[in-house]
C-alpha cells in the first residue's frame, strides 16, 4: 500500500470519531438537503433535463478537438488571448510570465478549483507575488493555511465560532461576533484590494464555443470585481469546461445552481467576451484564458470512464456520499474529493498513487442518482478498481488472497474443505486487525450447508 493510501486510512480513522467535525458537517449537509430538495423540485422534468445535459457533454467530449479551437478563434476575434497548458507547471509559468511582463505585484482571485489544482497561490508566493482569495470561504481557508474542504463550500468544516476565533486572532474582532459582523469585516478588508490589484484571476464554470465567451457563476459578486477593476484578467479553465453554445446555459445554469446550493439561479451570472472594447466603460485592458489539460486527456482516452469529464462541479455527489459525510474533504488529500474526485484523480494524478480512492465507497449509488448530468459514478469507481487490478497495482498478498478465494468459491468440495472452526481461525488471523478491529467478526457455522443438508436427508433416497 502506498503512502497516500496509508495517510487516507489514518486520517479517515481520526475523522470518523471526531464528534465535533461530524456535528458541523451533518448540520451543513442537512441544510443543503432541504435547500436542494426545494430547488430541484422546481425543475419540471428533471430526468429529461439530466439526459439533455448528459448528451450535450457527451457531444463535447467526443468532439473536443473541434469545440476548443472554435472557442479560441471566437475569443481571439474580440482581442482575447488563449494559452494552452499541458500541465500545472506550464500553466503556472505562463501566468507568472504575464504578471512579470506587466510588472504586477498584487493579484486578487475569485473562487477557482482549477487554480487550487495547480497550487497557484503557493507558486505566486514563492515568486514574491501577493495573491489574495476574495471568496469568503476561500479567504477563510487561506487565512488558516488550508485547502478548500468542498468543491462548492470551501469552509464547510468550520463553525461560526471557529471563524469568529480566526478573525479575532487576525483582526481583533469580538469573539462573539455574529455572522453578519464577520462578513462585513471581510468586506471591509477586501474592498480596497480590488482597486489596488494589478491582476485578477478567476476560473470559469463554462466556456461558450459559439461566442468565444467565459461564463462565471457566483453568489458574492467578488468575481465581477476581480474582472472589472484590475487591468489584466486571467481565467484558468480546464479543457472539459467548454459547451457548444450560449443557448445551453438555459439548461446548465439552473442545473448547476439547484444541485449545488438549491437556488433557482446563483446570484451573479456573468458572461465575459474578452478585454474592454473601445465603446465599453469597464473591464480589463488584457484578458487571457489558460486552457489546462493537466491529465484530462488521460481520462479522455479512457472510453468507458471519460464520463468523469462531464462533471459541472456542483458538488451534489459529495453531499450525499456517506463516506464523504464521515471522513470529510481534507482526508482525500486531493483537489477534487468525494465520489467525483475518486473517479478522476487516479487518471489525472496517477492510478498507482490514488487507486485507493475508488475503493473509498459503499457503492450505494446515491452519487449517480443525484448527478445533474447523469454520470454513472458508482460504475466508474468499479471500472477504476478493475483497471488497478489489471494493471498489476495490487499487493502480492491481495492477489494471492483473491486467487485462493476464487478457487475455493468455484468448487463446492473446496468451499467445504475446511470446517467452521478452521474458517473462523482464518477470519481472525487475516482480518481481525484490519477489517475486524472496528466490527464484530462474523461466525461461520461449524457445519457447512451442504453437510447439514446431507445429514438431514440421509437415508431418504
C-alpha positions as CSV (number, residue, x, y, z in Angstrom):
1,X,0.0,0.0,0.0
2,X,1.4,3.4,-1.0
3,X,1.9,6.2,1.5
4,X,-1.1,8.2,0.1
5,X,-3.4,5.3,0.8
6,X,-2.0,4.8,4.3
7,X,-2.4,8.5,5.0
8,X,-6.0,8.3,3.9
9,X,-6.7,5.4,6.2
10,X,-5.1,7.1,9.2
11,X,-6.9,10.4,8.5
12,X,-10.2,8.6,7.9
13,X,-10.0,6.7,11.2
14,X,-9.4,10.0,13.1
15,X,-12.2,12.0,11.4
16,X,-15.0,9.4,11.7
17,X,-14.6,9.6,15.5
18,X,-14.3,13.4,15.7
19,X,-17.7,14.2,17.1
20,X,-17.4,17.9,16.6
21,X,-16.4,17.5,13.0
22,X,-19.4,15.3,12.3
23,X,-21.7,17.7,14.1
24,X,-20.6,20.6,11.9
25,X,-20.7,18.6,8.6
26,X,-24.1,17.0,9.4
27,X,-25.5,20.4,10.2
28,X,-24.2,21.9,6.9
29,X,-25.4,18.9,4.8
30,X,-28.8,18.8,6.5
31,X,-29.3,22.5,5.4
32,X,-28.1,21.6,1.9
33,X,-30.5,18.7,1.6
34,X,-33.5,20.9,2.5
35,X,-32.4,23.6,0.1
36,X,-31.5,21.2,-2.8
37,X,-34.8,19.3,-2.5
38,X,-36.7,22.5,-2.7
39,X,-34.7,23.9,-5.7
40,X,-34.6,20.6,-7.7
41,X,-38.4,20.2,-7.2
42,X,-39.0,23.3,-9.3
43,X,-37.5,21.6,-12.4
44,X,-40.5,20.4,-14.4
45,X,-38.9,17.3,-16.0
46,X,-35.8,16.6,-14.0
47,X,-34.8,13.3,-15.7
48,X,-35.2,14.8,-19.2
49,X,-33.0,17.8,-18.2
50,X,-30.3,15.4,-16.9
51,X,-30.4,13.4,-20.1
52,X,-30.1,16.5,-22.2
53,X,-27.1,17.7,-20.1
54,X,-25.5,14.3,-20.5
55,X,-25.9,14.3,-24.3
56,X,-24.5,17.8,-24.6
57,X,-21.4,16.9,-22.6
58,X,-21.1,13.6,-24.5
59,X,-21.1,15.6,-27.7
60,X,-18.4,17.9,-26.4
61,X,-16.1,15.2,-25.2
62,X,-16.4,13.3,-28.5
63,X,-15.6,16.5,-30.4
64,X,-13.3,18.3,-28.1
65,X,-10.8,18.8,-30.8
66,X,-13.4,20.9,-32.7
67,X,-15.1,22.9,-29.9
68,X,-11.9,24.1,-28.3
69,X,-10.4,25.7,-31.5
70,X,-13.9,27.2,-32.1
71,X,-13.8,28.8,-28.7
72,X,-10.3,30.0,-29.2
73,X,-11.0,31.6,-32.6
74,X,-14.1,33.4,-31.4
75,X,-12.4,34.6,-28.2
76,X,-9.4,35.9,-30.1
77,X,-11.6,37.7,-32.5
78,X,-12.5,40.2,-29.7
79,X,-8.9,40.7,-28.6
80,X,-8.6,37.9,-26.1
81,X,-5.6,35.6,-25.9
82,X,-5.6,31.9,-25.3
83,X,-2.7,29.9,-23.8
84,X,-2.7,26.1,-23.9
85,X,-1.1,24.5,-20.9
86,X,-0.2,20.8,-20.8
87,X,0.3,20.6,-17.0
88,X,0.3,22.6,-13.8
89,X,4.0,23.7,-14.2
90,X,3.4,25.1,-17.7
91,X,0.2,26.9,-16.6
92,X,1.9,28.5,-13.6
93,X,4.9,29.5,-15.7
94,X,2.6,31.2,-18.3
95,X,0.6,33.0,-15.6
96,X,3.8,34.2,-14.0
97,X,5.1,35.5,-17.4
98,X,2.0,37.6,-17.8
99,X,2.3,39.0,-14.3
100,X,6.0,39.8,-14.6
101,X,5.7,41.3,-18.0
102,X,3.1,43.7,-16.6
103,X,5.4,44.4,-13.6
104,X,2.5,43.4,-11.3
105,X,2.9,42.7,-7.6
106,X,-0.7,42.0,-6.4
107,X,-3.3,39.5,-7.6
108,X,-6.9,39.1,-6.5
109,X,-8.6,35.8,-7.1
110,X,-12.2,34.6,-7.2
111,X,-13.1,31.1,-6.2
112,X,-11.5,28.6,-8.6
113,X,-10.9,24.9,-8.0
114,X,-8.6,24.7,-11.1
115,X,-6.2,27.2,-9.5
116,X,-6.2,25.0,-6.4
117,X,-5.4,22.1,-8.6
118,X,-2.2,23.8,-9.9
119,X,-1.3,25.2,-6.5
120,X,-1.2,28.7,-8.0
121,X,-1.2,30.6,-4.7
122,X,1.8,28.8,-3.4
123,X,3.6,29.3,-6.7
124,X,3.0,33.0,-6.8
125,X,4.0,33.4,-3.2
126,X,7.3,31.7,-4.0
127,X,7.8,34.2,-6.7
128,X,7.0,37.2,-4.4
129,X,3.6,37.9,-5.8
130,X,0.8,38.6,-3.3
131,X,-2.3,36.5,-4.2
132,X,-5.5,37.1,-2.2
133,X,-8.6,34.9,-2.3
134,X,-11.7,37.1,-2.3
135,X,-14.4,34.5,-2.0
136,X,-15.3,34.5,1.7
137,X,-14.9,30.7,2.2
138,X,-11.7,30.7,0.2
139,X,-10.4,33.7,2.2
140,X,-11.1,31.9,5.5
141,X,-9.2,28.7,4.5
142,X,-6.4,30.9,3.1
143,X,-6.1,32.6,6.5
144,X,-5.9,29.1,8.1
145,X,-3.3,27.9,5.6
146,X,-5.7,25.1,4.5
147,X,-7.0,23.9,1.2
148,X,-10.8,24.0,0.3
149,X,-12.8,21.4,2.1
150,X,-15.5,21.1,-0.5
151,X,-15.9,21.9,-4.2
152,X,-18.7,24.5,-3.6
153,X,-18.4,25.4,0.1
154,X,-14.6,25.6,0.9
155,X,-15.1,26.3,4.7
156,X,-17.9,23.8,5.3
157,X,-15.9,22.2,8.1
158,X,-15.8,25.3,10.2
159,X,-18.4,26.6,12.6
160,X,-19.3,30.2,13.1
161,X,-17.4,30.1,16.4
162,X,-14.3,28.8,14.6
163,X,-14.4,31.7,12.1
164,X,-15.0,34.2,14.9
165,X,-11.9,32.9,16.7
166,X,-9.9,33.1,13.5
167,X,-11.0,36.7,12.8
168,X,-10.3,37.7,16.4
169,X,-6.7,36.4,16.1
170,X,-6.0,38.1,12.8
171,X,-8.2,41.3,13.0
172,X,-9.2,41.7,16.6
173,X,-12.9,41.3,16.0
174,X,-15.0,40.2,19.1
175,X,-15.2,36.5,19.8
176,X,-18.9,36.7,19.9
177,X,-19.2,38.5,16.6
178,X,-22.3,37.5,14.5
179,X,-22.1,36.0,11.0
180,X,-23.2,39.4,9.6
181,X,-20.4,41.2,11.5
182,X,-17.8,38.8,10.3
183,X,-19.0,39.2,6.7
184,X,-18.9,43.0,7.0
185,X,-15.3,42.8,8.4
186,X,-14.2,40.6,5.5
187,X,-15.8,43.0,3.0
188,X,-14.1,46.0,4.6
189,X,-10.7,44.2,4.4
190,X,-11.2,43.1,0.8
191,X,-12.8,46.1,-0.9
192,X,-9.6,48.1,-1.3
193,X,-7.7,45.1,-2.6
194,X,-9.8,45.1,-5.8
195,X,-8.9,48.7,-6.5
196,X,-5.2,48.2,-5.9
197,X,-4.7,44.8,-7.6
198,X,-2.8,44.7,-10.8
199,X,-4.2,41.3,-12.0
200,X,-7.5,39.5,-11.4
201,X,-7.6,35.7,-11.7
202,X,-10.7,33.6,-12.0
203,X,-11.8,30.2,-13.1
204,X,-14.8,29.6,-15.2
205,X,-17.9,27.4,-15.0
206,X,-18.4,27.2,-18.7
207,X,-16.6,28.2,-21.9
208,X,-19.0,29.0,-24.8
209,X,-17.6,27.8,-28.1
210,X,-20.0,29.7,-30.4
211,X,-19.5,33.1,-28.9
212,X,-15.9,32.7,-27.5
213,X,-17.1,33.6,-24.0
214,X,-16.3,32.8,-20.4
215,X,-19.3,32.2,-18.1
216,X,-18.9,32.6,-14.4
217,X,-21.5,31.8,-11.7
218,X,-21.1,33.1,-8.1
219,X,-23.0,34.3,-5.1
220,X,-20.9,37.1,-3.7
221,X,-20.0,39.3,-6.7
222,X,-16.3,39.0,-6.0
223,X,-15.6,37.5,-9.4
224,X,-17.1,40.6,-11.1
225,X,-14.9,42.8,-9.0
226,X,-11.8,40.7,-9.9
227,X,-12.6,41.0,-13.6
228,X,-13.6,44.7,-13.6
229,X,-11.0,46.7,-11.8
230,X,-7.6,45.1,-12.5
231,X,-6.0,45.9,-15.8
232,X,-5.4,42.2,-16.6
233,X,-7.8,39.3,-16.2
234,X,-6.6,35.7,-16.4
235,X,-9.1,32.9,-16.5
236,X,-7.7,29.5,-15.8
237,X,-10.0,26.8,-17.1
238,X,-10.0,23.0,-17.6
239,X,-10.4,22.0,-21.2
240,X,-13.5,20.0,-20.3
241,X,-15.5,23.2,-19.4
242,X,-16.4,24.1,-23.0
243,X,-20.0,23.7,-24.1
244,X,-21.3,24.2,-27.7
245,X,-23.5,27.3,-27.4
246,X,-24.6,30.2,-25.2
247,X,-28.1,28.8,-25.5
248,X,-27.0,25.7,-23.5
249,X,-26.8,28.0,-20.4
250,X,-30.5,27.9,-20.1
251,X,-30.1,24.3,-19.0
252,X,-26.7,24.3,-17.3
253,X,-27.1,27.4,-15.1
254,X,-30.3,26.2,-13.4
255,X,-29.0,22.6,-13.0
256,X,-25.7,23.9,-11.5
257,X,-27.4,26.2,-9.0
258,X,-30.2,23.8,-7.9
259,X,-27.9,20.9,-7.4
260,X,-25.1,23.0,-6.0
261,X,-26.9,25.2,-3.4
262,X,-30.6,24.7,-4.0
263,X,-31.0,28.1,-5.6
264,X,-33.1,28.7,-8.7
265,X,-30.1,30.6,-10.1
266,X,-26.9,31.8,-8.5
267,X,-26.9,35.5,-7.6
268,X,-24.4,36.6,-10.2
269,X,-24.1,35.0,-13.6
270,X,-21.6,36.8,-15.9
271,X,-20.6,36.2,-19.5
272,X,-17.2,37.8,-20.5
273,X,-16.4,38.2,-24.1
274,X,-12.8,39.4,-23.9
275,X,-10.9,42.6,-22.9
276,X,-12.6,46.0,-22.7
277,X,-13.7,47.2,-26.1
278,X,-13.5,50.8,-27.4
279,X,-17.1,51.5,-26.7
280,X,-17.1,50.0,-23.2
281,X,-16.5,51.8,-19.8
282,X,-15.1,49.0,-17.7
283,X,-13.3,45.7,-17.9
284,X,-9.6,44.7,-18.2
285,X,-7.3,46.0,-20.8
286,X,-6.0,42.5,-21.4
287,X,-7.7,39.2,-21.0
288,X,-6.2,35.7,-21.1
289,X,-7.7,32.2,-21.0
290,X,-5.4,29.5,-19.9
291,X,-6.7,26.2,-21.2
292,X,-5.5,23.5,-18.8
293,X,-5.0,19.8,-19.6
294,X,-3.1,18.5,-16.6
295,X,-4.1,14.9,-17.1
296,X,-7.6,15.4,-18.5
297,X,-6.6,13.9,-21.8
298,X,-5.6,10.8,-19.9
299,X,-9.1,10.4,-18.7
300,X,-10.5,11.4,-22.2
301,X,-8.5,8.4,-23.6
302,X,-10.5,6.0,-21.4
303,X,-13.6,5.4,-23.4
304,X,-15.5,3.8,-20.5
305,X,-14.5,6.4,-17.9
306,X,-14.4,9.7,-19.8
307,X,-17.8,10.4,-18.4
308,X,-15.9,11.8,-15.4
309,X,-15.2,14.9,-17.6
310,X,-18.9,15.6,-17.9
311,X,-18.8,17.0,-14.3
312,X,-20.1,20.6,-13.9
313,X,-18.7,20.8,-10.3
314,X,-22.0,21.2,-8.5
315,X,-20.8,19.1,-5.5
316,X,-24.0,17.2,-5.2
317,X,-22.3,13.8,-5.1
318,X,-20.1,14.9,-2.2
319,X,-23.1,16.0,-0.2
320,X,-25.0,12.6,-0.5
321,X,-22.0,10.4,-0.2
322,X,-21.9,8.5,3.2
323,X,-18.2,8.1,3.1
324,X,-17.6,11.9,2.4
325,X,-20.0,12.8,5.2
326,X,-17.9,10.8,7.7
327,X,-14.3,11.3,6.6
328,X,-14.6,14.8,5.3
329,X,-13.0,16.6,2.4
330,X,-9.4,17.1,3.6
331,X,-8.9,13.3,4.2
332,X,-8.8,12.6,0.4
333,X,-5.7,14.8,0.1
334,X,-6.7,15.8,-3.4
335,X,-8.1,18.9,-5.1
336,X,-11.3,17.1,-6.0
337,X,-12.7,15.0,-3.2
338,X,-15.7,12.7,-2.8
339,X,-17.1,10.4,-5.5
340,X,-16.2,12.6,-8.5
341,X,-12.6,13.0,-7.2
342,X,-12.3,9.3,-6.7
343,X,-13.2,8.9,-10.4
344,X,-10.9,11.5,-12.0
345,X,-7.9,11.7,-9.7
346,X,-6.5,8.2,-10.4
347,X,-6.4,9.2,-14.1
348,X,-5.1,12.7,-13.8
349,X,-2.7,12.2,-10.9
350,X,-1.8,8.5,-11.2
351,X,-3.6,5.3,-10.7
352,X,-0.9,3.7,-8.6
353,X,-0.9,6.5,-6.0
354,X,-4.6,7.2,-5.9
355,X,-6.4,3.9,-6.8
356,X,-7.4,3.6,-3.1
357,X,-9.9,6.5,-3.6
358,X,-12.0,4.3,-5.9
359,X,-12.3,1.8,-3.0
360,X,-13.5,4.5,-0.6
361,X,-17.1,4.0,-1.5
362,X,-20.0,1.9,-0.3
363,X,-21.3,1.7,-3.9
364,X,-24.8,2.8,-2.7
365,X,-25.4,4.6,-5.9
366,X,-26.6,7.9,-4.4
367,X,-23.9,9.8,-6.2
368,X,-25.1,8.5,-9.6
369,X,-28.7,9.2,-8.6
370,X,-28.2,12.9,-7.9
371,X,-25.7,13.8,-10.7
372,X,-27.2,16.5,-12.8
373,X,-25.5,15.2,-16.0
374,X,-26.1,11.5,-15.3
375,X,-22.5,10.4,-14.8
376,X,-22.6,6.7,-13.9
377,X,-20.4,7.4,-10.9
378,X,-20.5,4.1,-9.0
379,X,-19.9,2.2,-12.2
380,X,-16.8,4.4,-12.9
381,X,-15.5,3.5,-9.5
382,X,-15.8,-0.2,-10.3
383,X,-14.0,0.4,-13.6
384,X,-11.2,2.1,-11.8
385,X,-10.8,-0.8,-9.5
386,X,-10.8,-3.2,-12.5
387,X,-8.0,-1.1,-14.1
388,X,-6.0,-1.1,-10.9
389,X,-6.1,-4.9,-10.8
390,X,-5.5,-5.4,-14.5
391,X,-2.6,-3.1,-14.3
392,X,-1.0,-5.1,-11.5
393,X,-1.3,-2.3,-9.0
394,X,-2.2,-4.6,-6.1
395,X,-0.1,-6.2,-3.5
396,X,1.1,-9.8,-3.7
397,X,-0.9,-10.6,-0.6
398,X,-4.1,-9.2,-2.1
399,X,-3.5,-11.0,-5.4
400,X,-2.9,-14.4,-3.7
401,X,-5.8,-13.9,-1.3
402,X,-8.3,-13.4,-4.1
403,X,-6.9,-16.2,-6.1
404,X,-7.4,-18.6,-3.2
405,X,-10.9,-17.2,-2.6
406,X,-11.9,-17.7,-6.2
407,X,-10.6,-21.2,-6.3
408,X,-12.5,-22.1,-3.2
409,X,-15.7,-20.5,-4.3
410,X,-15.8,-22.1,-7.7
411,X,-15.9,-25.7,-6.4
412,X,-18.2,-27.0,-3.6
413,X,-15.7,-29.5,-2.4
414,X,-13.0,-26.8,-2.0
415,X,-15.5,-24.5,-0.2
416,X,-16.3,-27.2,2.3
417,X,-12.7,-28.5,2.6
418,X,-12.2,-26.7,5.9
419,X,-14.7,-26.9,8.7
420,X,-16.2,-23.9,10.6
421,X,-13.5,-23.8,13.3
422,X,-10.7,-23.5,10.8
423,X,-12.6,-20.9,8.7
424,X,-13.2,-18.8,11.9
425,X,-9.5,-19.1,12.7
426,X,-8.6,-17.8,9.2
427,X,-11.0,-14.9,9.5
428,X,-9.5,-13.9,12.9
429,X,-5.9,-14.4,11.6
430,X,-6.3,-12.4,8.4
431,X,-8.9,-9.8,9.2
432,X,-9.1,-9.2,12.9
433,X,-6.7,-6.3,12.9
434,X,-7.8,-4.8,9.6
435,X,-11.4,-5.3,8.7
436,X,-12.5,-6.5,12.1
437,X,-10.9,-4.1,14.5
438,X,-14.0,-1.8,14.4
439,X,-16.6,-4.5,13.6
440,X,-17.9,-7.7,15.2
441,X,-16.3,-10.5,13.2
442,X,-18.8,-13.0,11.6
443,X,-19.0,-16.5,12.9
444,X,-19.0,-19.3,10.4
445,X,-21.3,-22.2,11.2
446,X,-19.4,-25.3,12.4
447,X,-21.0,-27.4,9.7
448,X,-21.5,-26.2,6.1
449,X,-24.9,-26.0,4.5
450,X,-24.0,-29.0,2.3
451,X,-23.1,-31.1,5.3
452,X,-26.2,-30.1,7.2
453,X,-28.4,-30.9,4.2
454,X,-26.8,-34.4,3.7
455,X,-27.2,-35.2,7.4
456,X,-30.9,-34.1,7.4
457,X,-31.8,-36.0,4.3
458,X,-29.6,-39.0,4.8
459,X,-31.5,-42.2,4.0
460,X,-34.4,-40.5,2.2
461,X,-33.4,-42.0,-1.2
